[in-house]
């Protein structure tokens, strides 16, 4: 094989490995989330979903980090991403197992709020379903991609009210790329 081609392939392979290994910091360095609204919480009434949540082995003193992790894990386990019209209703998502970013964020938020309520942590932790805009190095991605499907993007915040620390989770991104936490820009 030609020496230049081999060298180019080696460099390309190294770059691909670097991007895969460092995808989380690269993503968080380049993409910023800006809140433009908040959606209301939908309480869980679906017995199948409640059974899934209750099957999780929870620590006695569950933290907001663990609530975020469990909510994210269950959401990824229960849903698959769909670009087509998907239900935003918890029952509908449980039936089809398909959702877009709104459905993923709604499911995550419903699970997180269920865990907060069931563990009597409402005075310590809050979970919010946020509507946002994404920017790539300061450029609004929604103005570039002019499609109704991408007019905004939903994600979640879980906040420890005692410390003020927040975690921002994009559950559809997490399921698709394995990037669990993102950064919100104020």
C-alpha angles and dihedrals in degrees: 000000000000112000094230092051092049091048091049092050091050092051090046091050092049091050092050091050091049092050092049095046095044099035093120098055092038091053094046091047094052105031124061128188120218119193115231099164149346128239122215121255117257110212117228115250099154109112093207092055092045089052091051091051095045090050089067115100104234127192116244092242101041116191129212088250089058092046089053092047095047093044091050094046094049092045091053091046094051102040141052122200119256129183091198124084105296130182119263089198116102092225091049092049091048089053098047099027087216130116144153125222092290092053093045092051092044092051092046091049093047091051093045093049091047090054091046092050096043091051094045092241099133092115092050107037135033129190122200133188106222134197112214150168123232126220130193109211089334097315114121104238092199092062090053097046100054100191129121090233090062101041090118139346130235125221138151141247126204114190132192102219093201097054099024089230115147133196119203116206129187100194096188090052090045092053093045102040106012093244103141103182131035135185126252117207119212 
